[in-house]
Amino acid sequence: MYDVPPQGGRRAVVTGASGGLGLEVARRLAGAGAEVVLAVRSPERGERAAAAIREDHPGARLEVRTLDLADLASVARVAEGLLDEGRPLHLLANNAGVMRPRRRTETVDGLELQFATNVVGHYALSARLAPLLTRSGGARVAWMSSSAAHVGRLDLGDLQATRRYRPFRAYAQSKLADLVLALFMAERAAASGANLASMAAHPGYVRTNLFSAGASVGRSRPRRSLLEARWLPHQEVDWGAEPLLVALTSPEAANGAYYGPAGPWGLVGPATLVRAPRRATREGLGARLAEALAELTGVELAL
Ligand SMILES: NC(=O)c1ccc[n+]([C@@H]2O[C@H](COP(=O)([O-])OP(=O)(O)OC[C@H]3O[C@@H](n4cnc5c(N)ncnc54)[C@H](OP(=O)(O)O)[C@@H]3O)[C@@H](O)[C@H]2O)c1
């Protein structure tokens, strides 16, 4: 199991820290001494998550902030709050996600829900926080992708799937976009000499709420997703969180690195460096995606 190096004096924001992989990432960072902001859409679930972490680490320094990534005003409020306080911020874990609502669902901003939550909200948060991160010293942003990115296709002409909505295709596109953004941020930081590193990770296969939360959007009763295949090798959140933790904290993790499980089909096993699919590294793709996101959000990624 990966031992997070001492994080005393470091401050982290973890999105989607109310459960699943995000809660485990927050728990391990807090256990290593980081001060952790649990950025969650439900304050009640956030407080429950904080209480669960304190059971393991009574001295944990935690703060719950309400963040709805599917609402750009909420993203702006959280980012402005952190910027106004001006306290250093060293780690940003872009982890929260939603998968495969059966019907195309629009957010308050009129965006498709998966793209909005998984990509647009995290882009806006990262771009707004970039000035704070870059002046905090050795900051890292880590983006949670998925092996779904390997079959994703970015349709820059219809990122919101307005023409045709296919649930898995929209999810795979969003996870590919997360990977493309991680690599683009890394490239920009390297080119400008900004004191910031950007990494990506995927957790393999972990049976979390992800498989029911998305499938239940718009339903009165919870549904399970057909993608929750019990026969596939799977791992628990402690292992699933490791690629993101390594990306965020390992001294060996380099700007632009991508981590995932080393075991069969990349579904399970200890975190290792993995190769980004060619579809994520196409020349100019990151710049075009960032341009589209800047237009959608009104926020430039100034690195
Ligand atoms: N589990 C896997 O096998 C797997 C595989 C590949 C990639 N991933 C990725 O790993 C990440 C974490 O997923 P997980 O497996 O831990 O799933 P999870 O248990 O369902 O956790 C998802 C988290 O995202 C939060 N979230 C959803 N919509 C949000 C919004 N609009 N604003 C803020 N937070 C929101 C959820 O908050 P609530 O508590 O409010 O619902 C929850 O904390 C996701 O990005 C997912 O795509 C997971």
The ligand as a Gaussian input file, in Angstrom:
#p B3LYP/6-31G(d) Opt

LIG

0 1
 N      -15.270000       3.687000      -9.337000
 C      -14.629000       3.383000     -10.460000
 O      -14.450000       2.202000     -10.824000
 C      -14.091000       4.470000     -11.329000
 C      -13.460000       4.112000     -12.521000
 C      -12.926000       5.095000     -13.326000
 C      -13.003000       6.425000     -12.948000
 N      -13.642000       6.764000     -11.791000
 C      -13.720000       8.194000     -11.447000
 O      -13.390000       8.371000     -10.088000
 C      -14.028000       9.564000      -9.594000
 C      -14.674000       9.274000      -8.242000
 O      -15.690000       8.336000      -8.456000
 P      -16.163000       7.293000      -7.335000
 O      -15.996000       5.945000      -7.934000
 O      -15.566000       7.614000      -6.031000
 O      -17.725000       7.598000      -7.343000
 P      -18.717000       8.068000      -6.183000
 O      -18.548000       7.226000      -4.981000
 O      -20.055000       8.150000      -6.843000
 O      -18.189000       9.520000      -5.843000
 C      -18.420000      10.582000      -6.706000
 C      -18.263000      11.846000      -5.936000
 O      -18.512000      12.941000      -6.833000
 C      -19.426000      13.812000      -6.201000
 N      -20.203000      14.595000      -7.145000
 C      -21.041000      14.145000      -8.104000
 N      -21.603000      15.183000      -8.739000
 C      -21.094000      16.314000      -8.160000
 C      -21.301000      17.699000      -8.358000
 N      -22.161000      18.172000      -9.262000
 N      -20.616000      18.576000      -7.596000
 C      -19.754000      18.128000      -6.644000
 N      -19.533000      16.834000      -6.408000
 C      -20.209000      15.939000      -7.155000
 C      -20.309000      12.908000      -5.362000
 O      -20.985000      13.668000      -4.399000
 P      -22.374000      13.203000      -3.715000
 O      -21.990000      12.478000      -2.475000
 O      -23.055000      14.491000      -3.463000
 O      -23.095000      12.343000      -4.715000
 C      -19.261000      11.971000      -4.792000
 O      -18.606000      12.577000      -3.702000
 C      -14.986000      10.005000     -10.691000
 O      -14.404000      11.071000     -11.406000
 C      -15.107000       8.781000     -11.583000
 O      -15.395000       9.136000     -12.926000
 C      -14.177000       5.815000     -10.970000

